[in-house]
Amino acid sequence: MKSHSASRSETSIEERVQRLHASGIVDLHFDLPMDLYEKRKRAGVLATHYLPEFEAGGIGVIGAAIYIEDRYLPEMALGVALDQIARMYAEVEKTDRFAICKTYDQILRACAAKKIALLITMEGVEPLGEDLDLLRVFYELGVRVIGLTHARRNAAGSGGIFAASGSPRDGLTGFGRDLVRECERLGILIDLAHINPKGFEEIVDLTTKPLIVSHTNARKFYDIERNISDEQIKLVGQRGGVIGMNAILVSASEEKSTIDHYVDHIEHVIDLIGIDGVGIGFDFCEYLFSQLPESVRLELAAKLTQPHFIPDLTNHSHARNLTRKLIERGFSDEKIEKILRGNWMRIFEELQ
């Protein structure tokens, strides 16, 4: 039987969690458009499938990432990307609980109205081909964050591989450099997630605004080039940027894929660049992985790596578990608010 003081302590923690989630937390990377596209023959997926999880987790802003699977490359990349955006707009029209936002003020208004703000991002610029003019088209449609690559190579550059070394050693292409400059001119945030080390270095040199990494982990704990090194973390910190912590690549071992170890990654970034430099980029995709045929799952594991999902942090309804763990680890409410929301909101002011 629990003591009265223990029960009161648990109540106090839950009150803190509720208060910290009241304004809505920010997750800057979620493959929502891809799934809406694959379920395009079903109406109302956003409201029936996703909304309950978002509400349970107290989610306020989602970075909704356009991603083109290998099977659609190269010929269908542009069409599928446009269709993914079309599905987002069509689904948002069916419910008053979401808003696609293009500016910081729109995000603020959506949050104030208790709507979930969807910020369209792009993971890999395959939809652009080598046509820089298409960047403007996607900007007008609402894309405000762009990562140049996934793990593969494209017209802009190469991704970091899921191994300690072996990524292509060359940096951005001429198209990639032009793309980075045009993103800064338009006001599109450049996302350094997935880019190979040389490409990372070149983007740093080409840009002047705060650097962001929407979803990654510390190489100190999981040494693969897809993750971010201490030197790279420091570069992001020096430019006043934010690094979103990924809930998948926490460890190469299943045993260490825990919320505690996820918080170790957060603490490592804080130790290097301070509390203002870390946010959330959950990259929840167990549901996508589980939908794939076993042969495809095995193929992906061989090409990339075997994902180890954190049992109590696999979807947005679990977000409060992270907040409880941060409280347990001694983080103040002010610091937790920055991790869950404040740091990304500061970056979003760049969208003005």
Kinemage of the C-alpha trace (Angstrom):
@kinemage 1
@onewidth
@group {chain A} dominant
@subgroup {mainchain}
@vectorlist {calphas} color= white
{ca met a 1} P 0.000 0.000 0.000
{ca lys a 2} L 1.386 3.402 -0.996
{ca ser a 3} L 2.044 5.973 1.679
{ca his a 4} L 0.174 9.261 1.654
{ca ser a 5} L 3.398 11.171 0.883
{ca ala a 6} L 4.218 8.893 -2.069
{ca ser a 7} L 0.749 9.322 -3.463
{ca arg a 8} L 1.002 13.093 -3.037
{ca ser a 9} L 4.379 13.088 -4.810
{ca glu a 10} L 2.942 11.183 -7.775
{ca thr a 11} L 0.057 13.663 -7.944
{ca ser a 12} L 2.554 16.529 -7.931
{ca ile a 13} L 4.515 14.969 -10.823
{ca glu a 14} L 1.352 14.474 -12.870
{ca glu a 15} L 0.363 18.096 -12.221
{ca arg a 16} L 3.771 19.193 -13.504
{ca val a 17} L 3.434 16.994 -16.601
{ca gln a 18} L -0.013 18.396 -17.304
{ca arg a 19} L 1.213 21.960 -16.908
{ca leu a 20} L 4.267 21.382 -19.132
{ca his a 21} L 2.149 19.901 -21.924
{ca ala a 22} L -0.653 22.467 -21.679
{ca ser a 23} L 0.830 24.738 -24.356
{ca gly a 24} L 1.594 21.832 -26.684
{ca ile a 25} L 4.983 20.229 -27.249
{ca val a 26} L 6.890 20.368 -30.545
{ca asp a 27} L 8.082 17.336 -32.501
{ca leu a 28} L 9.977 18.502 -35.568
{ca his a 29} L 10.087 15.199 -37.436
{ca phe a 30} L 7.235 12.832 -38.238
{ca asp a 31} L 6.611 10.986 -41.531
{ca leu a 32} L 2.940 11.926 -41.566
{ca pro a 33} L 2.504 12.890 -45.261
{ca met a 34} L 3.912 9.567 -46.476
{ca asp a 35} L 1.359 7.598 -44.475
{ca leu a 36} L -1.541 9.863 -45.462
{ca tyr a 37} L -0.571 9.280 -49.089
{ca glu a 38} L -0.417 5.510 -48.677
{ca lys a 39} L -3.864 5.599 -47.028
{ca arg a 40} L -5.261 8.047 -49.599
{ca lys a 41} L -8.294 5.875 -50.371
{ca arg a 42} L -9.424 6.262 -46.758
{ca ala a 43} L -10.953 9.562 -45.669
{ca gly a 44} L -10.415 11.107 -42.244
{ca val a 45} L -7.199 9.269 -41.335
{ca leu a 46} L -5.717 12.350 -39.681
{ca ala a 47} L -8.662 12.738 -37.308
{ca thr a 48} L -9.399 9.081 -36.616
{ca his a 49} L -5.911 7.577 -36.457
{ca tyr a 50} L -3.531 10.362 -35.489
{ca leu a 51} L -5.543 12.878 -33.489
{ca pro a 52} L -6.154 10.608 -30.473
{ca glu a 53} L -2.400 9.931 -30.115
{ca phe a 54} L -1.509 13.614 -30.557
{ca glu a 55} L -4.081 14.652 -27.956
{ca ala a 56} L -2.977 11.975 -25.500
{ca gly a 57} L 0.598 13.217 -25.740
{ca gly a 58} L -0.239 16.910 -25.577
{ca ile a 59} L 1.283 17.623 -28.997
{ca gly a 60} L 1.122 21.205 -30.255
{ca val a 61} L 3.339 21.316 -33.354
{ca ile a 62} L 4.342 18.547 -35.763
{ca gly a 63} L 7.064 18.800 -38.392
{ca ala a 64} L 5.315 16.795 -41.134
{ca ala a 65} L 8.056 15.418 -43.363
{ca ile a 66} L 7.679 14.721 -47.070
{ca tyr a 67} L 9.732 11.615 -47.837
{ca ile a 68} L 9.880 9.662 -51.096
{ca glu a 69} L 10.439 5.932 -50.827
{ca asp a 70} L 12.929 4.256 -53.159
{ca arg a 71} L 10.142 2.546 -55.118
{ca tyr a 72} L 8.920 5.930 -56.411
{ca leu a 73} L 12.324 7.160 -57.577
{ca pro a 74} L 13.144 8.866 -59.813
{ca glu a 75} L 10.183 9.333 -62.144
{ca met a 76} L 7.421 9.626 -59.541
{ca ala a 77} L 9.243 11.705 -56.913
{ca leu a 78} L 7.684 15.058 -57.787
{ca gly a 79} L 4.176 13.707 -58.257
{ca val a 80} L 4.198 11.728 -55.014
{ca ala a 81} L 5.562 14.713 -53.045
{ca leu a 82} L 2.803 16.961 -54.387
{ca asp a 83} L 0.225 14.278 -53.650
{ca gln a 84} L 1.506 13.986 -50.075
{ca ile a 85} L 0.969 17.710 -49.580
{ca ala a 86} L -2.448 17.496 -51.249
{ca arg a 87} L -3.474 14.729 -48.846
{ca met a 88} L -2.421 16.862 -45.885
{ca tyr a 89} L -4.576 19.785 -47.035
{ca ala a 90} L -7.505 17.485 -47.799
{ca glu a 91} L -7.282 15.792 -44.399
{ca val a 92} L -6.959 19.097 -42.503
{ca glu a 93} L -10.129 20.344 -44.222
{ca lys a 94} L -12.067 17.481 -42.613
{ca thr a 95} L -11.356 18.531 -39.015
{ca asp a 96} L -11.093 21.767 -37.066
{ca arg a 97} L -8.304 20.392 -34.847
{ca phe a 98} L -5.399 21.022 -37.222
{ca ala a 99} L -3.876 23.927 -39.119
{ca ile a 100} L -1.142 23.918 -41.757
{ca cys a 101} L 1.123 26.791 -40.767
{ca lys a 102} L 3.622 28.757 -42.833
{ca thr a 103} L 4.720 31.415 -40.330
{ca tyr a 104} L 5.550 31.763 -36.658
{ca asp a 105} L 2.443 33.902 -36.117
{ca gln a 106} L 0.263 31.211 -37.673
{ca ile a 107} L 1.804 28.629 -35.354
{ca leu a 108} L 1.085 30.869 -32.350
{ca arg a 109} L -2.521 31.398 -33.467
{ca ala a 110} L -3.042 27.681 -34.008
{ca cys a 111} L -1.682 26.848 -30.555
{ca ala a 112} L -3.799 29.580 -28.945
{ca ala a 113} L -6.880 28.080 -30.634
{ca lys a 114} L -5.885 24.628 -29.294
{ca lys a 115} L -5.250 23.389 -32.810
{ca ile a 116} L -2.291 21.189 -33.713
{ca ala a 117} L 0.025 23.100 -36.028
{ca leu a 118} L 1.455 21.174 -38.984
{ca leu a 119} L 4.685 22.584 -40.363
{ca ile a 120} L 5.544 20.951 -43.698
{ca thr a 121} L 9.146 19.790 -43.976
{ca met a 122} L 11.060 17.842 -46.625
{ca glu a 123} L 13.431 14.952 -45.949
{ca gly a 124} L 15.542 14.630 -49.089
{ca val a 125} L 15.175 16.924 -52.112
{ca glu a 126} L 14.482 14.160 -54.660
{ca pro a 127} L 11.144 15.842 -55.582
{ca leu a 128} L 13.080 18.841 -56.943
{ca gly a 129} L 15.228 16.819 -59.321
{ca glu a 130} L 17.718 19.480 -60.364
{ca asp a 131} L 15.129 22.210 -60.882
{ca leu a 132} L 15.725 25.053 -58.430
{ca asp a 133} L 12.504 26.767 -59.513
{ca leu a 134} L 10.527 23.928 -57.940
{ca leu a 135} L 11.825 25.045 -54.538
{ca arg a 136} L 9.662 28.140 -54.866
{ca val a 137} L 6.634 25.989 -55.707
{ca phe a 138} L 7.089 23.920 -52.547
{ca tyr a 139} L 7.683 27.087 -50.517
{ca glu a 140} L 4.336 28.503 -51.692
{ca leu a 141} L 2.673 25.208 -50.735
{ca gly a 142} L 4.027 25.568 -47.202
{ca val a 143} L 7.394 23.803 -46.989
{ca arg a 144} L 9.454 25.646 -44.376
{ca val a 145} L 12.181 23.143 -43.393
{ca ile a 146} L 14.336 21.158 -45.827
{ca gly a 147} L 16.907 18.451 -45.209
{ca leu a 148} L 18.909 17.861 -48.376
{ca thr a 149} L 19.272 14.095 -48.118
{ca his a 150} L 18.222 10.899 -46.450
{ca ala a 151} L 20.755 8.056 -46.358
{ca arg a 152} L 21.056 7.921 -50.133
{ca arg a 153} L 22.714 10.210 -52.665
{ca asn a 154} L 20.706 12.711 -54.713
{ca ala a 155} L 21.281 15.758 -56.911
{ca ala a 156} L 22.195 17.924 -53.912
{ca gly a 157} L 24.610 15.694 -51.998
{ca ser a 158} L 25.020 12.481 -50.038
{ca gly a 159} L 23.578 11.203 -46.785
{ca gly a 160} L 25.545 9.852 -43.857
{ca ile a 161} L 25.446 6.069 -43.705
{ca phe a 162} L 24.334 3.970 -40.756
{ca ala a 163} L 27.894 2.885 -39.937
{ca ala a 164} L 30.873 4.436 -38.146
{ca ser a 165} L 32.550 5.358 -41.447
{ca gly a 166} L 32.177 4.960 -45.170
{ca ser a 167} L 29.923 7.814 -46.300
{ca pro a 168} L 30.891 9.483 -49.589
{ca arg a 169} L 33.698 11.923 -48.870
{ca asp a 170} L 32.536 14.618 -51.291
{ca gly a 171} L 30.351 17.485 -50.186
{ca leu a 172} L 27.447 19.257 -51.819
{ca thr a 173} L 27.003 19.425 -55.558
{ca gly a 174} L 26.711 22.770 -57.355
{ca phe a 175} L 22.932 22.299 -57.268
{ca gly a 176} L 23.124 21.564 -53.550
{ca arg a 177} L 25.017 24.773 -52.861
{ca asp a 178} L 22.579 26.827 -54.949
{ca leu a 179} L 19.708 25.169 -53.108
{ca val a 180} L 21.107 26.070 -49.699
{ca arg a 181} L 21.533 29.716 -50.725
{ca glu a 182} L 18.009 29.880 -52.131
{ca cys a 183} L 16.546 28.324 -48.979
{ca glu a 184} L 18.158 31.039 -46.870
{ca arg a 185} L 16.885 33.719 -49.238
{ca leu a 186} L 13.310 32.422 -49.123
{ca gly a 187} L 13.288 31.783 -45.375
{ca ile a 188} L 13.332 27.995 -45.461
{ca leu a 189} L 15.209 26.429 -42.544
{ca ile a 190} L 18.045 24.113 -43.592
{ca asp a 191} L 17.913 20.821 -41.699
{ca leu a 192} L 21.274 19.070 -41.230
{ca ala a 193} L 19.734 15.686 -40.379
{ca his a 194} L 21.135 12.790 -42.439
{ca ile a 195} L 23.704 14.803 -44.424
{ca asn a 196} L 27.190 13.270 -44.665
{ca pro a 197} L 30.056 14.892 -42.679
{ca lys a 198} L 31.491 16.868 -45.620
{ca gly a 199} L 28.060 18.115 -46.623
{ca phe a 200} L 27.419 19.171 -43.027
{ca glu a 201} L 30.629 21.184 -43.055
{ca glu a 202} L 29.747 22.910 -46.333
{ca ile a 203} L 26.235 23.843 -45.188
{ca val a 204} L 27.725 25.431 -42.069
{ca asp a 205} L 30.047 27.516 -44.272
{ca leu a 206} L 27.296 28.533 -46.707
{ca thr a 207} L 24.720 29.674 -44.142
{ca thr a 208} L 24.395 32.468 -41.619
{ca lys a 209} L 21.160 31.660 -39.766
{ca pro a 210} L 20.828 29.298 -36.772
{ca leu a 211} L 21.552 25.688 -37.675
{ca ile a 212} L 19.054 22.933 -36.932
{ca val a 213} L 19.048 19.148 -36.915
{ca ser a 214} L 15.443 18.000 -36.816
{ca his a 215} L 16.112 14.437 -35.642
{ca thr a 216} L 19.385 12.779 -34.706
{ca asn a 217} L 21.333 11.278 -31.825
{ca ala a 218} L 24.789 11.637 -30.319
{ca arg a 219} L 27.580 9.625 -31.938
{ca lys a 220} L 29.135 9.369 -28.483
{ca phe a 221} L 26.495 6.751 -27.637
{ca tyr a 222} L 25.776 5.325 -31.096
{ca asp a 223} L 28.715 5.804 -33.427
{ca ile a 224} L 27.245 5.969 -36.914
{ca glu a 225} L 27.726 8.744 -39.461
{ca arg a 226} L 23.978 9.309 -39.585
{ca asn a 227} L 24.243 10.587 -35.998
{ca ile a 228} L 25.937 13.792 -34.887
{ca ser a 229} L 29.466 14.129 -33.521
{ca asp a 230} L 30.519 16.295 -30.594
{ca glu a 231} L 32.239 18.686 -33.019
{ca gln a 232} L 29.051 19.010 -35.061
{ca ile a 233} L 26.974 19.551 -31.922
{ca lys a 234} L 29.293 22.400 -30.946
{ca leu a 235} L 28.954 23.998 -34.395
{ca val a 236} L 25.167 23.992 -34.039
{ca gly a 237} L 25.505 25.519 -30.575
{ca gln a 238} L 27.855 28.249 -31.770
{ca arg a 239} L 25.229 29.328 -34.296
{ca gly a 240} L 22.390 29.386 -31.751
{ca gly a 241} L 20.719 26.331 -33.262
{ca val a 242} L 18.725 23.379 -31.974
{ca ile a 243} L 19.200 19.605 -32.219
{ca gly a 244} L 16.109 17.372 -32.075
{ca met a 245} L 16.575 14.053 -30.298
{ca asn a 246} L 15.508 10.968 -32.257
{ca ala a 247} L 13.759 8.126 -30.411
{ca ile a 248} L 15.013 5.343 -32.693
{ca leu a 249} L 18.805 5.546 -32.988
{ca val a 250} L 19.432 5.752 -29.244
{ca ser a 251} L 21.559 2.613 -29.128
{ca ala a 252} L 22.818 -0.211 -31.311
{ca ser a 253} L 21.571 -2.649 -28.665
{ca glu a 254} L 17.990 -3.434 -27.794
{ca glu a 255} L 18.804 -3.488 -24.068
{ca lys a 256} L 20.004 0.129 -24.078
{ca ser a 257} L 17.119 1.440 -26.166
{ca thr a 258} L 15.348 2.994 -23.186
{ca ile a 259} L 13.911 6.353 -22.203
{ca asp a 260} L 16.741 6.710 -19.690
{ca his a 261} L 19.296 6.371 -22.483
{ca tyr a 262} L 17.269 8.768 -24.635
{ca val a 263} L 17.634 11.326 -21.860
{ca asp a 264} L 21.385 10.560 -21.772
{ca his a 265} L 21.518 11.874 -25.349
{ca ile a 266} L 19.635 15.021 -24.319
{ca glu a 267} L 21.974 15.579 -21.392
{ca his a 268} L 25.034 15.090 -23.587
{ca val a 269} L 23.909 17.847 -25.956
{ca ile a 270} L 23.175 20.112 -22.990
{ca asp a 271} L 26.608 19.422 -21.518
{ca leu a 272} L 28.209 20.526 -24.794
{ca ile a 273} L 26.108 23.531 -25.859
{ca gly a 274} L 23.621 24.323 -23.094
{ca ile a 275} L 19.906 23.898 -22.505
{ca asp a 276} L 18.959 26.207 -25.403
{ca gly a 277} L 20.395 23.791 -27.959
{ca val a 278} L 18.177 20.713 -27.623
{ca gly a 279} L 14.636 19.842 -28.687
{ca ile a 280} L 12.519 16.912 -29.803
{ca gly a 281} L 12.499 15.145 -33.177
{ca phe a 282} L 10.974 11.809 -32.211
{ca asp a 283} L 10.809 10.295 -35.725
{ca phe a 284} L 8.201 7.789 -34.541
{ca cys a 285} L 7.946 5.152 -37.257
{ca glu a 286} L 7.374 1.791 -35.600
{ca tyr a 287} L 3.831 1.838 -37.012
{ca leu a 288} L 5.257 2.311 -40.526
{ca phe a 289} L 7.867 -0.391 -40.013
{ca ser a 290} L 5.265 -2.849 -38.737
{ca gln a 291} L 3.091 -2.287 -41.835
{ca leu a 292} L 5.874 -3.421 -44.172
{ca pro a 293} L 6.174 -7.005 -45.421
{ca glu a 294} L 8.824 -8.961 -43.537
{ca ser a 295} L 11.008 -9.159 -46.648
{ca val a 296} L 11.044 -5.356 -46.925
{ca arg a 297} L 11.831 -4.967 -43.213
{ca leu a 298} L 14.792 -7.311 -43.585
{ca glu a 299} L 15.967 -5.431 -46.671
{ca leu a 300} L 15.826 -2.089 -44.843
{ca ala a 301} L 17.654 -3.498 -41.823
{ca ala a 302} L 20.418 -4.799 -44.105
{ca lys a 303} L 20.689 -1.535 -46.059
{ca leu a 304} L 20.431 0.838 -43.087
{ca thr a 305} L 20.364 -0.781 -39.647
{ca gln a 306} L 18.069 -2.793 -37.402
{ca pro a 307} L 15.906 -0.240 -35.567
{ca his a 308} L 15.425 -0.676 -31.830
{ca phe a 309} L 12.270 1.059 -30.666
{ca ile a 310} L 11.928 2.304 -27.090
{ca pro a 311} L 9.014 0.271 -25.664
{ca asp a 312} L 7.371 3.141 -23.790
{ca leu a 313} L 8.240 5.822 -26.372
{ca thr a 314} L 6.966 4.529 -29.729
{ca asn a 315} L 4.226 7.037 -30.588
{ca his a 316} L 2.993 10.482 -29.631
{ca ser a 317} L 0.660 9.208 -26.927
{ca his a 318} L 3.838 8.237 -25.022
{ca ala a 319} L 5.291 11.761 -24.985
{ca arg a 320} L 4.315 12.313 -21.346
{ca asn a 321} L 6.539 9.345 -20.411
{ca leu a 322} L 9.525 11.396 -21.541
{ca thr a 323} L 8.399 14.389 -19.485
{ca arg a 324} L 8.022 12.194 -16.397
{ca lys a 325} L 11.535 10.852 -16.967
{ca leu a 326} L 12.955 14.371 -17.293
{ca ile a 327} L 11.293 15.253 -13.986
{ca glu a 328} L 12.687 12.092 -12.428
{ca arg a 329} L 16.162 13.032 -13.648
{ca gly a 330} L 15.946 16.396 -11.890
{ca phe a 331} L 15.197 18.819 -14.732
{ca ser a 332} L 13.411 22.009 -13.696
{ca asp a 333} L 10.129 22.997 -15.328
{ca glu a 334} L 11.906 25.862 -17.113
{ca lys a 335} L 14.438 23.504 -18.692
{ca ile a 336} L 11.824 20.909 -19.618
{ca glu a 337} L 9.717 23.586 -21.304
{ca lys a 338} L 12.693 24.591 -23.430
{ca ile a 339} L 13.333 20.982 -24.476
{ca leu a 340} L 9.697 20.208 -25.238
{ca arg a 341} L 8.702 23.478 -26.860
{ca gly a 342} L 10.568 26.694 -26.228
{ca asn a 343} L 13.758 26.081 -28.162
{ca trp a 344} L 11.981 25.102 -31.371
{ca met a 345} L 9.558 28.020 -31.009
{ca arg a 346} L 12.525 30.380 -30.845
{ca ile a 347} L 13.810 28.911 -34.094
{ca phe a 348} L 10.378 29.266 -35.717
{ca glu a 349} L 10.604 33.023 -35.311
{ca glu a 350} L 13.053 32.802 -38.231
{ca leu a 351} L 10.056 31.971 -40.422
{ca gln a 352} L 8.814 35.558 -40.278
